[in-house]
Amino acid sequence: MTIPPGGVLLSVRGLRGSDDHASVRGAIRGRDPAAHVDADWPRGLIIVQSDHPPEALRLAVQDAGFITAWLPHPPREVTARGAMATAMRILGLGFAGLVVGTLLGGVAALALIALDPRCGGPGDSGGCAMGIPAFAIGAGLLGAAAGLALGVVRAIRRR
């Protein structure tokens, strides 16, 4: 559904049948008899071509008893394929964060061990070396959480 130049897109909720469709058309034509109304009733979307301001057309439909909003552009349709693709992008970013976080955590732990003179010296029972996996796993979990959060934010911004 594309909005022609000068057209107004209205979202209407509460439509139950052809009587409601007629009421909406009547409300718009009561405000502007020359208005051209094109509707996608199942989605509750109406495109009105009129010389009247969009807010006046929205109020006309609202005064007819329907919840109405003026939309700047058509809402995106959500399909199963699109939802699955979004979920896979989010999971992919989470996995990438896990891998990158684990690698960075391991490198950071090795760097800390190399800089600590007590590690590898006399009396070291291997505690420093045991910290490497703990650092790597912890950083990996933080990276996964950050990747998932990034994926969710990107999915929301695409809407």
N, C-alpha and C positions, 0 to 999 in steps of 0.2 A: 504494500500500500504506500503510494507516494503522495505527498501533499503538493498540489499544484501551487504556483505562485499566487499569493493572495488568499490561499485557503487556510482554514482554521481547523485544527485537529482537536476533537473533544473525546474524552474517555467518559463513558456513561456506565454506571453500575446500577444494578437493580432492575434490569430489563428481564421481563418474564415471558413475553410473547408478542404477537403481532399487534395487540392493542397498545402495548407500551411503545412499540416502534412507531405506531401512528401518532401517539401522544408526543413523542420527541419531535417527529417531523412537524406536527402541528404547532408545537411551541416555538420552533425555529421559524417557521413560516408566519406565525403570528407576529413575530418581531420584525421579520423581513420577508414579505411575500415573494420577492424575486430571488430568494436564496436558493442555491443548488445544493442538495444534500446527497452525499454518497456515503453509504454505511457498510460496515463490516459488523453486523449484528452479533455473531457468535463471540467475537472478541470485545464487543462493546465500544467500538471506535466509529466515530462519525467525522467526515470531512465536510465542512461547510464553506461554500464560496459565497461571500456576502460583502457588502460595503460597510456593514456594521462592525464595531470593534469586537474582538474576541471575547472580552469580558461580558459584553451585553448578550452575546449568544450563549455563553456558559450560564449566565444567570437565567436566561429564558428556559433552558432545559432544567436547571435546578428548581426553578419555580414550578415546573410541571411535576416535581416530586421525585427527581432522580439525583443521585450523587454524581456530580459532574466535575471534571477537571480539564483544564486547557493544557494540552501537551505541546511542547516545542517540536517534537519529532516522534515518529511511531515507536512504540516499545519493541524491544527485540523479542523475537519468538524463541522460546526455549524448547529445544528438541532433545530427545534421549541421546542422540549422537553428540550434540554440542555439550550436554552436561557431562557425558563420559569423557570427552576431550578435555574439558576444564578440570575434572577430577584427576585425570592422568597428568596434566601439566602441574597441578598442585603437588601430587605425589612425586613427580619427577624432580621438582625443585626441593622437596623435602629430602629425597635421596641424595641429590647433589650436595645439599647442606650437610648431610650426615658424612659423606665421603670427605668433603673439604674440611669439615670440622675435625674429623678423626685424624686426618693428615696433619693439620695445623697443631692439634693437641699433642700428637706424637713428636713433632719437630720441636715444639715449645718445651716439652718435658725433657727431650734430649739436650736442648740448649741449657736448661736449668741445671741438669745433672753435670754438664760439662763445666759450668761456671761455679758449681758448689765444690769447694775443695774437700769437704767431708765425704763426698760420694767416691767410692772406689778406693778409698784410703784404708788404713788399718782400722779395724773395728767395724767396718761397714758390713752389715750382714745381708746386703742385697736389697735393703729397703728403698734405696733410690731407684734401683732398676724396676722394682715392683710398682713404683709410681708412674712409670711410662704408660702402661695400659689404663690406669685409672684416669690419667690426664687425657689420653686419647679417647676413651669411651665418654668421659664427661663432655669434652669439647665436641665430640660427634653428636651427642644428644642435643647440645645447645645449637649446633649447626643445623640439625634436622628441624628443630623447633623454629629457628629463624627462616629456613627454607620454606617450611609449611606456611608460616605467617606471610612471607613474601608472596607466595603463590596465591593465598587467599586475597591479599590486598590487590594484586594484579588482576585477579578474576573479578573483583568488585569494581575496579576502575574501568574494566572493559565494558561493563554494562552501560 
